[in-house]
Amino acid sequence: MTTTDLPALPVTFRPGRTRAVLLALGAALFVVLTVVALLLPRLGAGERLSFVCTGALVFGVLWVLARPRVHAEEAGVTVVNIASRRRLEWAEIVQVRLRPGDPWVFLDLSDGTSLPVLGIQPGAAREQALRDARALRALVEARTAVGPA
């Protein structure tokens, strides 16, 4: 990728299809459980409330599973996974890896660790994930390149 091919910053990478499915499924389950709670005549108030709360809980879990993303901006990258958020400076990222069979992208960091990036997953949309991984790799290379001024 040349510098003209780089995505404009800020840019967010996320598994769009997976996110849409999870949020739609969560909303549908919440609606179905709420309707069932309201239509069943033998249920008491507590039982109706438990149906609605169960629907809300299922929606909440699916919303958390739909949370992963990678947000790149001039100052660095923010990786949001299911239960964590990590802010990285461009210089902290040594390499962006997506090998065949990997469930998501990994960032090799300057401290010797590796950070999983669930926001780029080749599972449901392989071509999109490959494009996103290449774009993120190009951004990292462009922002960390050390050369003559």
Secondary structure as GFF3:
##gff-version 3
##sequence-region A 1 149
A	DSSP	beta_strand	11	13	.	.	.	ID=ss1
A	DSSP	alpha_helix	16	39	.	.	.	ID=ss2
A	DSSP	alpha_helix	45	65	.	.	.	ID=ss3
A	DSSP	beta_strand	69	73	.	.	.	ID=ss4
A	DSSP	beta_strand	76	80	.	.	.	ID=ss5
A	DSSP	beta_strand	85	88	.	.	.	ID=ss6
A	DSSP	three_ten_helix	90	92	.	.	.	ID=ss7
A	DSSP	beta_strand	93	97	.	.	.	ID=ss8
A	DSSP	beta_strand	105	109	.	.	.	ID=ss9
A	DSSP	beta_strand	114	117	.	.	.	ID=ss10
A	DSSP	alpha_helix	126	144	.	.	.	ID=ss11
###
